[in-house]
Amino acid sequence: MIEKMKEYLLLFWNESGDGQYAVSPEEMREAMQQWQSWIGNIAMQGRLVATKPINYEGQLVRRERSCWSII
């Protein structure tokens, strides 16, 4: 029997990666409306535990072929 996870973590990456957004203010407004609708729907279902932005500090690690590299 397969058990379903009750909670899990979703991480969303800002493509620019430097603390700034790589889109125009209008594109940001449209994206935020879509995001708020999507996350709001999850919250209305009682499935949202918490949201919190993460800091921009840290390193991105990527695997290329057989080795890992820090980008």
Phi and psi restraints in degrees (value plus and minus 20) as a CYANA .aco file:
   2 ILE   PHI    -112.8   -72.8
   2 ILE   PSI     108.6   148.6
   3 GLU   PHI    -113.3   -73.3
   3 GLU   PSI     119.9   159.9
   4 LYS   PHI    -108.2   -68.2
   4 LYS   PSI     123.1   163.1
   5 MET   PHI     -90.5   -50.5
   5 MET   PSI     117.4   157.4
   6 LYS   PHI    -104.4   -64.4
   6 LYS   PSI     -54.3   -14.3
   7 GLU   PHI    -157.9  -117.9
   7 GLU   PSI     129.9   169.9
   8 TYR   PHI    -173.2  -133.2
   8 TYR   PSI     147.7   187.7
   9 LEU   PHI    -129.5   -89.5
   9 LEU   PSI     113.5   153.5
  10 LEU   PHI    -134.9   -94.9
  10 LEU   PSI     110.6   150.6
  11 LEU   PHI    -135.3   -95.3
  11 LEU   PSI     117.0   157.0
  12 PHE   PHI    -139.9   -99.9
  12 PHE   PSI     112.5   152.5
  13 TRP   PHI    -121.8   -81.8
  13 TRP   PSI     111.7   151.7
  14 ASN   PHI    -101.2   -61.2
  14 ASN   PSI      95.4   135.4
  15 GLU   PHI     -74.4   -34.4
  15 GLU   PSI     -54.6   -14.6
  16 SER   PHI     -90.8   -50.8
  16 SER   PSI     -52.7   -12.7
  17 GLY   PHI      48.7    88.7
  17 GLY   PSI     -16.7    23.3
  18 ASP   PHI    -135.7   -95.7
  18 ASP   PSI      -1.9    38.1
  19 GLY   PHI      67.0   107.0
  19 GLY   PSI     -22.0    18.0
  20 GLN   PHI    -135.5   -95.5
  20 GLN   PSI     135.6   175.6
  21 TYR   PHI    -112.4   -72.4
  21 TYR   PSI     123.0   163.0
  22 ALA   PHI    -115.0   -75.0
  22 ALA   PSI       5.7    45.7
  23 VAL   PHI    -151.3  -111.3
  23 VAL   PSI     146.5   186.5
  24 SER   PHI     -93.9   -53.9
  24 SER   PSI     142.2   182.2
  25 PRO   PHI     -76.5   -36.5
  25 PRO   PSI     -58.3   -18.3
  26 GLU   PHI     -85.7   -45.7
  26 GLU   PSI     -64.1   -24.1
  27 GLU   PHI     -82.8   -42.8
  27 GLU   PSI     -56.5   -16.5
  28 MET   PHI     -84.2   -44.2
  28 MET   PSI     -63.8   -23.8
  29 ARG   PHI     -79.6   -39.6
  29 ARG   PSI     -65.6   -25.6
  30 GLU   PHI     -83.3   -43.3
  30 GLU   PSI     -64.3   -24.3
  31 ALA   PHI     -84.1   -44.1
  31 ALA   PSI     -59.6   -19.6
  32 MET   PHI     -86.1   -46.1
  32 MET   PSI     -57.6   -17.6
  33 GLN   PHI     -82.5   -42.5
  33 GLN   PSI     -63.2   -23.2
  34 GLN   PHI     -85.1   -45.1
  34 GLN   PSI     -64.0   -24.0
  35 TRP   PHI     -80.8   -40.8
  35 TRP   PSI     -68.4   -28.4
  36 GLN   PHI     -83.0   -43.0
  36 GLN   PSI     -57.2   -17.2
  37 SER   PHI     -84.6   -44.6
  37 SER   PSI     -65.9   -25.9
  38 TRP   PHI     -84.9   -44.9
  38 TRP   PSI     -71.0   -31.0
  39 ILE   PHI     -90.8   -50.8
  39 ILE   PSI     -52.6   -12.6
  40 GLY   PHI     -83.7   -43.7
  40 GLY   PSI     -58.6   -18.6
  41 ASN   PHI     -83.0   -43.0
  41 ASN   PSI     -62.2   -22.2
  42 ILE   PHI     -82.8   -42.8
  42 ILE   PSI     -63.4   -23.4
  43 ALA   PHI     -83.5   -43.5
  43 ALA   PSI     -61.6   -21.6
  44 MET   PHI     -83.3   -43.3
  44 MET   PSI     -46.6    -6.6
  45 GLN   PHI    -100.3   -60.3
  45 GLN   PSI     -23.7    16.3
  46 GLY   PHI      54.8    94.8
  46 GLY   PSI       2.9    42.9
  47 ARG   PHI    -125.7   -85.7
  47 ARG   PSI     -21.8    18.2
  48 LEU   PHI    -114.6   -74.6
  48 LEU   PSI     101.4   141.4
  49 VAL   PHI    -107.4   -67.4
  49 VAL   PSI     -70.7   -30.7
  50 ALA   PHI    -186.1  -146.1
  50 ALA   PSI     137.9   177.9
  51 THR   PHI    -151.0  -111.0
  51 THR   PSI     124.6   164.6
  52 LYS   PHI    -182.0  -142.0
  52 LYS   PSI     109.2   149.2
  53 PRO   PHI     -90.2   -50.2
  53 PRO   PSI     129.5   169.5
  54 ILE   PHI    -121.5   -81.5
  54 ILE   PSI     139.1   179.1
  55 ASN   PHI     -93.1   -53.1
  55 ASN   PSI     140.9   180.9
  56 TYR   PHI    -104.8   -64.8
  56 TYR   PSI     -26.5    13.5
  57 GLU   PHI     -88.2   -48.2
  57 GLU   PSI     137.7   177.7
  58 GLY   PHI     103.2   143.2
  58 GLY   PSI    -195.3  -155.3
  59 GLN   PHI    -154.9  -114.9
  59 GLN   PSI     126.1   166.1
  60 LEU   PHI    -113.4   -73.4
  60 LEU   PSI     108.5   148.5
  61 VAL   PHI    -131.9   -91.9
  61 VAL   PSI     111.6   151.6
  62 ARG   PHI    -153.0  -113.0
  62 ARG   PSI     123.1   163.1
  63 ARG   PHI    -118.8   -78.8
  63 ARG   PSI     105.7   145.7
  64 GLU   PHI    -144.0  -104.0
  64 GLU   PSI      96.2   136.2
  65 ARG   PHI      39.9    79.9
  65 ARG   PSI    -137.7   -97.7
  66 SER   PHI    -125.7   -85.7
  66 SER   PSI     -10.4    29.6
  67 CYS   PHI    -151.0  -111.0
  67 CYS   PSI     135.9   175.9
  68 TRP   PHI    -118.3   -78.3
  68 TRP   PSI     122.7   162.7
  69 SER   PHI    -155.7  -115.7
  69 SER   PSI     129.0   169.0
  70 ILE   PHI    -114.2   -74.2
  70 ILE   PSI     107.2   147.2
